[in-house]
Amino acid sequence: MRKLISTGSPFEKTAGYSRAVVQGDWCFVSGTTGYDYATMTMPDAVEDQTRNCLSTIAAALAEAGFSMADVVRAHYHITDQGFADIVFPILGEAFGDIRPAATMVVSGLIKPEMKIEIEVTALKRNS
């Protein structure tokens, strides 16, 4: 059974995607940027954007019946290599005990105010 999860962001409808898709024991969370979806604002600091990304991802996973502890793969896109050392401790707080397989790349994002985008894949744990 396939289940679609939405944050209600206007981007999801316009671009034709879901925040997350659940298929069986898997949950695939779309690339998530640092918007505060309650206010549709983007903070300037990469630290705040990172925390917003993680909060949005955690909420999508929870709605799907998963938790951050179920994350097995993470992809991080940052727009400046200098952001890596800034976001590592924040990512460590979120994933330090979970330790998913991860990749971080420096790349351009679709809006100039976006500094980080995070995508995760989760697999329901047996215990």
N, CA, C and O atoms as CSV, one atom per row, in Angstrom:
chain,resi,resn,atom,element,x,y,z
A,1,MET,N,N,0.845,-1.185,0.000
A,1,MET,CA,C,0.000,0.000,0.000
A,1,MET,C,C,0.888,1.246,0.000
A,1,MET,O,O,1.875,1.316,0.733
A,2,ARG,N,N,0.542,2.186,-0.794
A,2,ARG,CA,C,1.288,3.436,-0.928
A,2,ARG,C,C,0.545,4.549,-0.192
A,2,ARG,O,O,-0.666,4.710,-0.342
A,3,LYS,N,N,1.294,5.315,0.607
A,3,LYS,CA,C,0.707,6.422,1.358
A,3,LYS,C,C,1.515,7.675,1.065
A,3,LYS,O,O,2.745,7.651,1.108
A,4,LEU,N,N,0.823,8.770,0.765
A,4,LEU,CA,C,1.472,10.038,0.465
A,4,LEU,C,C,1.345,10.974,1.659
A,4,LEU,O,O,0.270,11.102,2.245
A,5,ILE,N,N,2.446,11.627,2.015
A,5,ILE,CA,C,2.492,12.553,3.139
A,5,ILE,C,C,2.753,13.951,2.579
A,5,ILE,O,O,3.609,14.129,1.712
A,6,SER,N,N,2.011,14.941,3.081
A,6,SER,CA,C,2.176,16.321,2.623
A,6,SER,C,C,2.356,17.249,3.811
A,6,SER,O,O,1.789,17.016,4.878
A,7,THR,N,N,3.144,18.304,3.628
A,7,THR,CA,C,3.257,19.343,4.654
A,7,THR,C,C,2.239,20.445,4.410
A,7,THR,O,O,2.053,21.314,5.262
A,8,GLY,N,N,1.579,20.421,3.264
A,8,GLY,CA,C,0.678,21.497,2.899
A,8,GLY,C,C,1.395,22.634,2.193
A,8,GLY,O,O,0.788,23.659,1.884
A,9,SER,N,N,2.683,22.457,1.938
A,9,SER,CA,C,3.455,23.476,1.239
A,9,SER,C,C,2.905,23.671,-0.167
A,9,SER,O,O,2.563,22.699,-0.840
A,10,PRO,N,N,2.817,24.917,-0.614
A,10,PRO,CA,C,2.337,25.139,-1.984
A,10,PRO,C,C,3.276,24.544,-3.033
A,10,PRO,O,O,2.848,24.264,-4.153
A,11,PHE,N,N,4.551,24.348,-2.687
A,11,PHE,CA,C,5.507,23.773,-3.632
A,11,PHE,C,C,5.111,22.354,-4.026
A,11,PHE,O,O,5.307,21.945,-5.170
A,12,GLU,N,N,4.555,21.608,-3.079
A,12,GLU,CA,C,4.211,20.210,-3.343
A,12,GLU,C,C,3.160,20.099,-4.445
A,12,GLU,O,O,3.293,19.281,-5.356
A,13,LYS,N,N,2.130,20.910,-4.361
A,13,LYS,CA,C,1.081,20.860,-5.385
A,13,LYS,C,C,1.591,21.401,-6.719
A,13,LYS,O,O,1.355,20.806,-7.770
A,14,THR,N,N,2.290,22.533,-6.667
A,14,THR,CA,C,2.775,23.160,-7.897
A,14,THR,C,C,3.733,22.255,-8.658
A,14,THR,O,O,3.633,22.116,-9.877
A,15,ALA,N,N,4.662,21.641,-7.932
A,15,ALA,CA,C,5.686,20.815,-8.577
A,15,ALA,C,C,5.284,19.341,-8.690
A,15,ALA,O,O,5.990,18.553,-9.319
A,16,GLY,N,N,4.166,18.971,-8.090
A,16,GLY,CA,C,3.654,17.612,-8.231
A,16,GLY,C,C,4.460,16.559,-7.492
A,16,GLY,O,O,4.840,15.542,-8.072
A,17,TYR,N,N,4.724,16.798,-6.208
A,17,TYR,CA,C,5.442,15.798,-5.421
A,17,TYR,C,C,4.859,15.735,-4.015
A,17,TYR,O,O,4.076,16.595,-3.611
A,18,SER,N,N,5.256,14.701,-3.278
A,18,SER,CA,C,4.854,14.538,-1.885
A,18,SER,C,C,6.055,14.786,-0.995
A,18,SER,O,O,7.191,14.534,-1.396
A,19,ARG,N,N,5.812,15.282,0.216
A,19,ARG,CA,C,6.908,15.435,1.176
A,19,ARG,C,C,7.529,14.075,1.444
A,19,ARG,O,O,8.748,13.946,1.557
A,20,ALA,N,N,6.671,13.054,1.545
A,20,ALA,CA,C,7.167,11.696,1.774
A,20,ALA,C,C,6.219,10.704,1.119
A,20,ALA,O,O,5.029,10.967,0.943
A,21,VAL,N,N,6.781,9.563,0.765
A,21,VAL,CA,C,6.004,8.457,0.212
A,21,VAL,C,C,6.355,7.211,1.023
A,21,VAL,O,O,7.525,6.865,1.188
A,22,VAL,N,N,5.314,6.547,1.524
A,22,VAL,CA,C,5.503,5.298,2.249
A,22,VAL,C,C,5.123,4.164,1.315
A,22,VAL,O,O,4.050,4.171,0.711
A,23,GLN,N,N,6.009,3.201,1.205
A,23,GLN,CA,C,5.745,1.996,0.421
A,23,GLN,C,C,6.219,0.823,1.266
A,23,GLN,O,O,7.419,0.595,1.419
A,24,GLY,N,N,5.263,0.086,1.811
A,24,GLY,CA,C,5.613,-1.036,2.676
A,24,GLY,C,C,6.362,-0.557,3.914
A,24,GLY,O,O,5.898,0.339,4.620
A,25,ASP,N,N,7.522,-1.155,4.174
A,25,ASP,CA,C,8.333,-0.802,5.340
A,25,ASP,C,C,9.275,0.360,5.066
A,25,ASP,O,O,10.105,0.692,5.913
A,26,TRP,N,N,9.162,0.985,3.894
A,26,TRP,CA,C,10.057,2.068,3.504
A,26,TRP,C,C,9.328,3.404,3.522
A,26,TRP,O,O,8.135,3.489,3.231
A,27,CYS,N,N,10.082,4.449,3.872
A,27,CYS,CA,C,9.579,5.817,3.768
A,27,CYS,C,C,10.651,6.655,3.080
A,27,CYS,O,O,11.794,6.711,3.533
A,28,PHE,N,N,10.276,7.295,1.997
A,28,PHE,CA,C,11.180,8.122,1.204
A,28,PHE,C,C,10.765,9.580,1.399
A,28,PHE,O,O,9.681,9.986,0.981
A,29,VAL,N,N,11.635,10.363,2.037
A,29,VAL,CA,C,11.323,11.765,2.299
A,29,VAL,C,C,12.029,12.626,1.265
A,29,VAL,O,O,13.246,12.545,1.098
A,30,SER,N,N,11.261,13.443,0.580
A,30,SER,CA,C,11.794,14.325,-0.464
A,30,SER,C,C,12.829,15.285,0.100
A,30,SER,O,O,12.884,15.530,1.305
A,31,GLY,N,N,13.643,15.819,-0.793
A,31,GLY,CA,C,14.566,16.866,-0.396
A,31,GLY,C,C,13.805,17.977,0.306
A,31,GLY,O,O,12.807,18.484,-0.206
A,32,THR,N,N,14.283,18.345,1.474
A,32,THR,CA,C,13.583,19.291,2.340
A,32,THR,C,C,14.501,20.465,2.639
A,32,THR,O,O,15.617,20.289,3.128
A,33,THR,N,N,14.023,21.655,2.343
A,33,THR,CA,C,14.811,22.852,2.610
A,33,THR,C,C,14.368,23.476,3.936
A,33,THR,O,O,13.483,22.952,4.614
A,34,GLY,N,N,14.980,24.581,4.292
A,34,GLY,CA,C,14.819,25.162,5.613
A,34,GLY,C,C,13.643,26.068,5.847
A,34,GLY,O,O,13.647,26.839,6.807
A,35,TYR,N,N,12.627,26.005,4.999
A,35,TYR,CA,C,11.446,26.843,5.213
A,35,TYR,C,C,10.762,26.505,6.533
A,35,TYR,O,O,10.734,25.350,6.959
A,36,ASP,N,N,10.223,27.517,7.155
A,36,ASP,CA,C,9.286,27.345,8.254
A,36,ASP,C,C,7.928,27.310,7.559
A,36,ASP,O,O,7.423,28.352,7.142
A,37,TYR,N,N,7.335,26.138,7.431
A,37,TYR,CA,C,6.115,25.998,6.649
A,37,TYR,C,C,4.905,26.632,7.316
A,37,TYR,O,O,3.899,26.875,6.650
A,38,ALA,N,N,4.978,26.905,8.614
A,38,ALA,CA,C,3.869,27.600,9.284
A,38,ALA,C,C,3.788,29.050,8.816
A,38,ALA,O,O,2.696,29.604,8.687
A,39,THR,N,N,4.947,29.667,8.560
A,39,THR,CA,C,4.968,31.076,8.154
A,39,THR,C,C,5.424,31.270,6.715
A,39,THR,O,O,5.373,32.381,6.189
A,40,MET,N,N,5.874,30.181,6.074
A,40,MET,CA,C,6.441,30.217,4.721
A,40,MET,C,C,7.571,31.245,4.630
A,40,MET,O,O,7.673,31.999,3.662
A,41,THR,N,N,8.412,31.253,5.659
A,41,THR,CA,C,9.594,32.110,5.662
A,41,THR,C,C,10.836,31.238,5.731
A,41,THR,O,O,10.805,30.109,6.221
A,42,MET,N,N,11.926,31.795,5.227
A,42,MET,CA,C,13.209,31.099,5.239
A,42,MET,C,C,14.170,31.893,6.118
A,42,MET,O,O,14.463,33.049,5.813
A,43,PRO,N,N,14.666,31.299,7.201
A,43,PRO,CA,C,15.649,32.016,8.005
A,43,PRO,C,C,16.942,32.202,7.216
A,43,PRO,O,O,17.216,31.453,6.278
A,44,ASP,N,N,17.722,33.184,7.592
A,44,ASP,CA,C,18.965,33.448,6.878
A,44,ASP,C,C,20.086,32.484,7.271
A,44,ASP,O,O,20.858,32.054,6.414
A,45,ALA,N,N,20.179,32.145,8.541
A,45,ALA,CA,C,21.296,31.336,9.034
A,45,ALA,C,C,21.158,29.876,8.616
A,45,ALA,O,O,20.081,29.290,8.718
A,46,VAL,N,N,22.259,29.296,8.145
A,46,VAL,CA,C,22.244,27.894,7.736
A,46,VAL,C,C,21.923,26.983,8.922
A,46,VAL,O,O,21.339,25.915,8.737
A,47,GLU,N,N,22.294,27.387,10.123
A,47,GLU,CA,C,21.976,26.584,11.305
A,47,GLU,C,C,20.461,26.481,11.492
A,47,GLU,O,O,19.925,25.401,11.740
A,48,ASP,N,N,19.780,27.626,11.370
A,48,ASP,CA,C,18.327,27.633,11.516
A,48,ASP,C,C,17.649,26.876,10.380
A,48,ASP,O,O,16.660,26.177,10.601
A,49,GLN,N,N,18.177,27.013,9.169
A,49,GLN,CA,C,17.626,26.260,8.040
A,49,GLN,C,C,17.785,24.759,8.279
A,49,GLN,O,O,16.876,23.982,7.989
A,50,THR,N,N,18.934,24.356,8.805
A,50,THR,CA,C,19.179,22.929,9.066
A,50,THR,C,C,18.188,22.405,10.093
A,50,THR,O,O,17.614,21.331,9.914
A,51,ARG,N,N,17.987,23.151,11.157
A,51,ARG,CA,C,17.028,22.722,12.191
A,51,ARG,C,C,15.611,22.643,11.622
A,51,ARG,O,O,14.859,21.729,11.960
A,52,ASN,N,N,15.242,23.593,10.762
A,52,ASN,CA,C,13.919,23.537,10.128
A,52,ASN,C,C,13.794,22.307,9.236
A,52,ASN,O,O,12.764,21.633,9.249
A,53,CYS,N,N,14.834,22.013,8.462
A,53,CYS,CA,C,14.824,20.805,7.618
A,53,CYS,C,C,14.549,19.573,8.473
A,53,CYS,O,O,13.666,18.772,8.166
A,54,LEU,N,N,15.317,19.437,9.546
A,54,LEU,CA,C,15.201,18.256,10.407
A,54,LEU,C,C,13.834,18.187,11.075
A,54,LEU,O,O,13.278,17.099,11.231
A,55,SER,N,N,13.294,19.318,11.468
A,55,SER,CA,C,11.969,19.345,12.084
A,55,SER,C,C,10.887,18.913,11.093
A,55,SER,O,O,10.001,18.131,11.434
A,56,THR,N,N,10.967,19.425,9.875
A,56,THR,CA,C,9.997,19.054,8.838
A,56,THR,C,C,10.106,17.565,8.519
A,56,THR,O,O,9.092,16.884,8.367
A,57,ILE,N,N,11.330,17.065,8.418
A,57,ILE,CA,C,11.548,15.647,8.139
A,57,ILE,C,C,11.004,14.785,9.275
A,57,ILE,O,O,10.325,13.789,9.023
A,58,ALA,N,N,11.294,15.156,10.521
A,58,ALA,CA,C,10.810,14.388,11.671
A,58,ALA,C,C,9.284,14.345,11.700
A,58,ALA,O,O,8.694,13.308,12.003
A,59,ALA,N,N,8.652,15.468,11.387
A,59,ALA,CA,C,7.184,15.516,11.373
A,59,ALA,C,C,6.616,14.628,10.263
A,59,ALA,O,O,5.629,13.923,10.476
A,60,ALA,N,N,7.231,14.661,9.088
A,60,ALA,CA,C,6.762,13.809,7.978
A,60,ALA,C,C,6.926,12.335,8.325
A,60,ALA,O,O,6.034,11.525,8.073
A,61,LEU,N,N,8.079,11.992,8.908
A,61,LEU,CA,C,8.302,10.604,9.315
A,61,LEU,C,C,7.276,10.171,10.356
A,61,LEU,O,O,6.728,9.072,10.266
A,62,ALA,N,N,7.014,11.022,11.339
A,62,ALA,CA,C,6.038,10.689,12.383
A,62,ALA,C,C,4.650,10.476,11.792
A,62,ALA,O,O,3.951,9.532,12.160
A,63,GLU,N,N,4.254,11.355,10.878
A,63,GLU,CA,C,2.941,11.200,10.233
A,63,GLU,C,C,2.863,9.889,9.465
A,63,GLU,O,O,1.795,9.289,9.344
A,64,ALA,N,N,3.996,9.456,8.952
A,64,ALA,CA,C,4.056,8.216,8.182
A,64,ALA,C,C,4.174,6.972,9.067
A,64,ALA,O,O,4.112,5.846,8.574
A,65,GLY,N,N,4.345,7.184,10.387
A,65,GLY,CA,C,4.487,6.046,11.293
A,65,GLY,C,C,5.923,5.614,11.483
A,65,GLY,O,O,6.179,4.480,11.889
A,66,PHE,N,N,6.864,6.497,11.196
A,66,PHE,CA,C,8.298,6.219,11.334
A,66,PHE,C,C,8.885,7.214,12.327
A,66,PHE,O,O,8.196,8.118,12.800
A,67,SER,N,N,10.155,7.038,12.635
A,67,SER,CA,C,10.858,7.996,13.480
A,67,SER,C,C,12.225,8.272,12.872
A,67,SER,O,O,12.652,7.596,11.937
A,68,MET,N,N,12.892,9.259,13.409
A,68,MET,CA,C,14.246,9.565,12.939
A,68,MET,C,C,15.163,8.350,13.122
A,68,MET,O,O,16.096,8.158,12.343
A,69,ALA,N,N,14.904,7.540,14.135
A,69,ALA,CA,C,15.727,6.344,14.382
A,69,ALA,C,C,15.626,5.335,13.246
A,69,ALA,O,O,16.472,4.448,13.137
A,70,ASP,N,N,14.604,5.454,12.394
A,70,ASP,CA,C,14.430,4.540,11.263
A,70,ASP,C,C,15.228,4.975,10.029
A,70,ASP,O,O,15.279,4.241,9.042
A,71,VAL,N,N,15.843,6.145,10.070
A,71,VAL,CA,C,16.558,6.660,8.897
A,71,VAL,C,C,17.798,5.803,8.631
A,71,VAL,O,O,18.632,5.590,9.511
A,72,VAL,N,N,17.891,5.319,7.385
A,72,VAL,CA,C,19.036,4.494,6.984
A,72,VAL,C,C,19.930,5.191,5.959
A,72,VAL,O,O,21.066,4.770,5.742
A,73,ARG,N,N,19.431,6.245,5.333
A,73,ARG,CA,C,20.196,6.948,4.305
A,73,ARG,C,C,19.850,8.424,4.366
A,73,ARG,O,O,18.683,8.792,4.505
A,74,ALA,N,N,20.877,9.273,4.260
A,74,ALA,CA,C,20.665,10.719,4.243
A,74,ALA,C,C,21.531,11.341,3.159
A,74,ALA,O,O,22.698,10.984,2.995
A,75,HIS,N,N,20.946,12.269,2.427
A,75,HIS,CA,C,21.672,13.067,1.431
A,75,HIS,C,C,21.577,14.525,1.863
A,75,HIS,O,O,20.489,15.035,2.131
A,76,TYR,N,N,22.722,15.184,1.926
A,76,TYR,CA,C,22.778,16.595,2.306
A,76,TYR,C,C,23.336,17.386,1.129
A,76,TYR,O,O,24.361,17.021,0.551
A,77,HIS,N,N,22.661,18.459,0.785
A,77,HIS,CA,C,23.146,19.388,-0.229
A,77,HIS,C,C,23.342,20.731,0.461
A,77,HIS,O,O,22.402,21.272,1.043
A,78,ILE,N,N,24.550,21.268,0.400
A,78,ILE,CA,C,24.835,22.588,0.941
A,78,ILE,C,C,25.347,23.453,-0.194
A,78,ILE,O,O,25.930,22.945,-1.151
A,79,THR,N,N,25.135,24.755,-0.093
A,79,THR,CA,C,25.510,25.648,-1.193
A,79,THR,C,C,26.896,26.241,-1.040
A,79,THR,O,O,27.388,26.906,-1.953
A,80,ASP,N,N,27.534,26.013,0.096
A,80,ASP,CA,C,28.878,26.544,0.345
A,80,ASP,C,C,29.626,25.530,1.191
A,80,ASP,O,O,29.115,25.086,2.219
A,81,GLN,N,N,30.825,25.157,0.776
A,81,GLN,CA,C,31.558,24.137,1.531
A,81,GLN,C,C,31.847,24.583,2.960
A,81,GLN,O,O,32.044,23.743,3.839
A,82,GLY,N,N,31.875,25.883,3.204
A,82,GLY,CA,C,32.073,26.400,4.551
A,82,GLY,C,C,30.934,26.064,5.496
A,82,GLY,O,O,31.105,26.128,6.714
A,83,PHE,N,N,29.778,25.708,4.959
A,83,PHE,CA,C,28.645,25.347,5.802
A,83,PHE,C,C,28.815,23.967,6.438
A,83,PHE,O,O,28.169,23.671,7.444
A,84,ALA,N,N,29.665,23.127,5.872
A,84,ALA,CA,C,29.807,21.760,6.383
A,84,ALA,C,C,30.144,21.754,7.869
A,84,ALA,O,O,29.466,21.090,8.653
A,85,ASP,N,N,31.169,22.476,8.260
A,85,ASP,CA,C,31.576,22.486,9.665
A,85,ASP,C,C,30.525,23.131,10.562
A,85,ASP,O,O,30.486,22.853,11.761
A,86,ILE,N,N,29.684,23.976,10.007
A,86,ILE,CA,C,28.616,24.610,10.784
A,86,ILE,C,C,27.474,23.634,11.036
A,86,ILE,O,O,26.926,23.592,12.137
A,87,VAL,N,N,27.113,22.848,10.024
A,87,VAL,CA,C,25.953,21.959,10.166
A,87,VAL,C,C,26.307,20.587,10.741
A,87,VAL,O,O,25.424,19.898,11.253
A,88,PHE,N,N,27.563,20.177,10.669
A,88,PHE,CA,C,27.931,18.853,11.202
A,88,PHE,C,C,27.447,18.642,12.633
A,88,PHE,O,O,26.854,17.599,12.910
A,89,PRO,N,N,27.669,19.586,13.566
A,89,PRO,CA,C,27.200,19.345,14.937
A,89,PRO,C,C,25.678,19.214,15.047
A,89,PRO,O,O,25.183,18.446,15.872
A,90,ILE,N,N,24.943,19.948,14.234
A,90,ILE,CA,C,23.482,19.866,14.257
A,90,ILE,C,C,23.038,18.507,13.723
A,90,ILE,O,O,22.146,17.873,14.285
A,91,LEU,N,N,23.664,18.067,12.638
A,91,LEU,CA,C,23.350,16.749,12.093
A,91,LEU,C,C,23.745,15.659,13.078
A,91,LEU,O,O,23.055,14.648,13.207
A,92,GLY,N,N,24.854,15.869,13.768
A,92,GLY,CA,C,25.296,14.914,14.783
A,92,GLY,C,C,24.302,14.784,15.924
A,92,GLY,O,O,24.091,13.688,16.445
A,93,GLU,N,N,23.683,15.904,16.318
A,93,GLU,CA,C,22.650,15.858,17.356
A,93,GLU,C,C,21.468,15.009,16.893
A,93,GLU,O,O,20.906,14.237,17.670
A,94,ALA,N,N,21.100,15.156,15.634
A,94,ALA,CA,C,19.929,14.446,15.100
A,94,ALA,C,C,20.224,12.983,14.781
A,94,ALA,O,O,19.384,12.112,15.011
A,95,PHE,N,N,21.407,12.718,14.256
A,95,PHE,CA,C,21.699,11.383,13.724
A,95,PHE,C,C,22.892,10.678,14.382
A,95,PHE,O,O,23.274,9.591,13.946
A,96,GLY,N,N,23.485,11.275,15.420
A,96,GLY,CA,C,24.692,10.726,16.021
A,96,GLY,C,C,24.576,9.291,16.484
A,96,GLY,O,O,25.506,8.506,16.298
A,97,ASP,N,N,23.450,8.930,17.085
A,97,ASP,CA,C,23.266,7.550,17.548
A,97,ASP,C,C,22.659,6.657,16.471
A,97,ASP,O,O,22.725,5.431,16.565
A,98,ILE,N,N,22.079,7.261,15.465
A,98,ILE,CA,C,21.399,6.510,14.396
A,98,ILE,C,C,22.406,6.092,13.326
A,98,ILE,O,O,22.378,4.967,12.826
A,99,ARG,N,N,23.295,7.026,12.989
A,99,ARG,CA,C,24.396,6.816,12.052
A,99,ARG,C,C,23.967,6.235,10.703
A,99,ARG,O,O,24.452,5.174,10.310
A,100,PRO,N,N,23.063,6.917,9.988
A,100,PRO,CA,C,22.677,6.441,8.654
A,100,PRO,C,C,23.842,6.595,7.678
A,100,PRO,O,O,24.760,7.383,7.907
A,101,ALA,N,N,23.790,5.841,6.604
A,101,ALA,CA,C,24.714,6.080,5.499
A,101,ALA,C,C,24.395,7.472,4.970
A,101,ALA,O,O,23.225,7.831,4.839
A,102,ALA,N,N,25.434,8.268,4.663
A,102,ALA,CA,C,25.177,9.668,4.304
A,102,ALA,C,C,26.143,10.167,3.245
A,102,ALA,O,O,27.267,9.682,3.111
A,103,THR,N,N,25.669,11.148,2.502
A,103,THR,CA,C,26.468,11.840,1.501
A,103,THR,C,C,26.193,13.326,1.637
A,103,THR,O,O,25.045,13.739,1.800
A,104,MET,N,N,27.252,14.132,1.568
A,104,MET,CA,C,27.088,15.585,1.548
A,104,MET,C,C,27.793,16.104,0.314
A,104,MET,O,O,28.946,15.764,0.048
A,105,VAL,N,N,27.082,16.935,-0.439
A,105,VAL,CA,C,27.667,17.549,-1.626
A,105,VAL,C,C,27.421,19.047,-1.603
A,105,VAL,O,O,26.453,19.526,-1.013
A,106,VAL,N,N,28.306,19.768,-2.250
A,106,VAL,CA,C,28.122,21.200,-2.451
A,106,VAL,C,C,27.470,21.364,-3.814
A,106,VAL,O,O,27.996,20.907,-4.829
A,107,SER,N,N,26.316,22.024,-3.824
A,107,SER,CA,C,25.582,22.184,-5.084
A,107,SER,C,C,24.720,23.433,-5.012
A,107,SER,O,O,24.506,23.999,-3.940
A,108,GLY,N,N,24.239,23.842,-6.148
A,108,GLY,CA,C,23.290,24.938,-6.191
A,108,GLY,C,C,21.904,24.424,-5.864
A,108,GLY,O,O,21.568,23.284,-6.185
A,109,LEU,N,N,21.100,25.254,-5.231
A,109,LEU,CA,C,19.706,24.902,-4.961
A,109,LEU,C,C,18.819,25.840,-5.773
A,109,LEU,O,O,19.314,26.799,-6.365
A,110,ILE,N,N,17.521,25.573,-5.805
A,110,ILE,CA,C,16.651,26.264,-6.766
A,110,ILE,C,C,16.296,27.704,-6.409
A,110,ILE,O,O,15.826,28.446,-7.271
A,111,LYS,N,N,16.508,28.111,-5.171
A,111,LYS,CA,C,16.246,29.491,-4.754
A,111,LYS,C,C,17.492,30.022,-4.058
A,111,LYS,O,O,18.132,29.283,-3.309
A,112,PRO,N,N,17.846,31.261,-4.281
A,112,PRO,CA,C,19.092,31.786,-3.708
A,112,PRO,C,C,19.125,31.805,-2.181
A,112,PRO,O,O,20.203,31.744,-1.590
A,113,GLU,N,N,17.966,31.888,-1.537
A,113,GLU,CA,C,17.947,31.911,-0.075
A,113,GLU,C,C,18.165,30.536,0.560
A,113,GLU,O,O,18.437,30.442,1.757
A,114,MET,N,N,18.047,29.479,-0.230
A,114,MET,CA,C,18.233,28.110,0.272
A,114,MET,C,C,19.717,27.813,0.431
A,114,MET,O,O,20.501,28.003,-0.499
A,115,LYS,N,N,20.094,27.345,1.615
A,115,LYS,CA,C,21.496,27.035,1.889
A,115,LYS,C,C,21.741,25.554,2.124
A,115,LYS,O,O,22.874,25.087,2.007
A,116,ILE,N,N,20.692,24.813,2.453
A,116,ILE,CA,C,20.816,23.378,2.694
A,116,ILE,C,C,19.523,22.683,2.288
A,116,ILE,O,O,18.434,23.242,2.414
A,117,GLU,N,N,19.663,21.466,1.803
A,117,GLU,CA,C,18.516,20.604,1.510
A,117,GLU,C,C,18.884,19.210,1.992
A,117,GLU,O,O,19.992,18.730,1.752
A,118,ILE,N,N,17.944,18.565,2.673
A,118,ILE,CA,C,18.183,17.233,3.232
A,118,ILE,C,C,17.109,16.283,2.727
A,118,ILE,O,O,15.921,16.607,2.730
A,119,GLU,N,N,17.544,15.111,2.295
A,119,GLU,CA,C,16.649,14.044,1.841
A,119,GLU,C,C,16.998,12.795,2.637
A,119,GLU,O,O,18.177,12.493,2.821
A,120,VAL,N,N,15.989,12.062,3.116
A,120,VAL,CA,C,16.273,10.840,3.859
A,120,VAL,C,C,15.403,9.693,3.372
A,120,VAL,O,O,14.340,9.888,2.783
A,121,THR,N,N,15.895,8.492,3.639
A,121,THR,CA,C,15.154,7.259,3.406
A,121,THR,C,C,15.127,6.510,4.742
A,121,THR,O,O,16.148,6.397,5.420
A,122,ALA,N,N,13.969,6.009,5.105
A,122,ALA,CA,C,13.819,5.280,6.371
A,122,ALA,C,C,13.273,3.884,6.094
A,122,ALA,O,O,12.488,3.676,5.168
A,123,LEU,N,N,13.705,2.942,6.912
A,123,LEU,CA,C,13.248,1.565,6.858
A,123,LEU,C,C,12.739,1.197,8.238
A,123,LEU,O,O,13.463,1.315,9.226
A,124,LYS,N,N,11.489,0.748,8.306
A,124,LYS,CA,C,10.872,0.399,9.590
A,124,LYS,C,C,11.701,-0.687,10.263
A,124,LYS,O,O,11.989,-1.731,9.676
A,125,ARG,N,N,12.078,-0.413,11.513
A,125,ARG,CA,C,12.857,-1.378,12.290
A,125,ARG,C,C,11.957,-2.495,12.788
A,125,ARG,O,O,10.767,-2.281,13.019
A,126,ASN,N,N,12.515,-3.680,12.953
A,126,ASN,CA,C,11.749,-4.835,13.407
A,126,ASN,C,C,11.456,-4.821,14.892
A,126,ASN,O,O,10.519,-5.481,15.341
A,127,SER,N,N,12.246,-4.072,15.673
A,127,SER,CA,C,12.049,-4.128,17.124
A,127,SER,C,C,11.318,-2.919,17.633
A,127,SER,O,O,11.069,-2.808,18.834
